[in-house]
């Protein structure tokens, strides 16, 4: 990180007499005192615990300076920058650092697939440029400035994931990051409880354009009519992607459980991604559009997609000791995403039977029961032999599925019956079977996946 103590003071408008200390280089920034290394700036955030309480620990670990907003007395003889709000100070410092280092910024959001798209985009751009991307899910008002301040000095392309729970959150992130390229993967139902409708979600996702450069690029799904009226009056370039009518359109050549191959309308090149699903082809189209925007050769784009590494805990294929194939997708869930996964899973070739384990999709608001019931249209007893449902919200889907699944093919468990669910799965599943697990992270199906791997 190329920032000095005095630069940080000026960028954050520190109110104390910071010039009493000679200027010096800061080696990095951390808000967790345990992660501090020699020469870092410590940012004591106020959450469940007040970070100011850990300043001694930060100093012991090598902190050379700290932001300070507490009424408590700051450590004596230790370089402090007094600010009104330590989080805002970190955000202001990140905005300053972006202007200083001038990387090209690519911002990605969406109800589903934003992390995968970020990973694909970074893999493509890394074929030609020095890149850095959001690590894990550091995609909010804390994680995004933290990511900016952690990018290597030589970064040319910075790929930032932007998440949200409420309106105006992405607006803030976009204005902070000032992206040159912005992309929306899809509009689903995640956080509909807070935003009221899919139209409300679309509007919130479009906030990603709040800071978009005047000559920038916006990439949106062609199959999403809710976004079209929100682009009226745009002066930036708009590109659509999709499997039907789109500026960048894909035709799937081959789909297997661990890879998908496709062509695009502007080329005869076959692109292959090491993941399943039409929805992931859509994510790859975004990465292709971005690569083309930066005049990358098709061969480099192709190589990047073929070799991209998926962020841990996203959709992944695992195998049990006895050979059961497990598709784990338990990080998040909304009806659109669940339906897309089930559609792909239903078509996967298998020597055994297909089993679906579906847990509650959280934060869907008053229409939650109807949204859970709608998943019924994507479950066919001829394709997915047995269905295991888990959680209070899944009761509505259970009642609906009872009309087309036999009793022995359909199982339901309350949230407190996770152990019984695992026991039932162990009795159902046989070697060569294939099982998908999909739910919101709060349902804790990751524990079930861990136990299934051992059978």
ZIKA-V730951 format. One record per helix or strand. SS is the DSSP state (H for helix, E for strand). FROM is the first residue (numbers start at 1). LEN is the number of residues. If there is no record, write none. Layout:
BEGIN
<<SS/FROM/LEN> <SS/FROM/LEN>>
END
This chain:
BEGIN
<<E/3/2> <H/5/7> <H/18/3> <E/25/2> <E/28/3> <H/33/3> <E/40/3> <E/46/1> <E/50/1> <H/51/10> <E/65/4> <E/80/3> <H/86/16> <E/104/6> <H/114/12> <E/131/3> <H/143/8> <E/157/5> <H/169/9> <E/181/4> <H/192/4> <H/198/12> <E/217/5> <H/225/7> <E/237/6> <E/248/9> <E/259/6> <E/271/3> <H/278/16> <H/298/9> <E/316/4> <E/325/5> <H/335/12> <E/354/6> <H/365/14> <E/386/5> <H/392/10> <H/407/3> <E/410/4> <H/415/14> <E/434/5> <H/441/3> <H/445/9>>
END
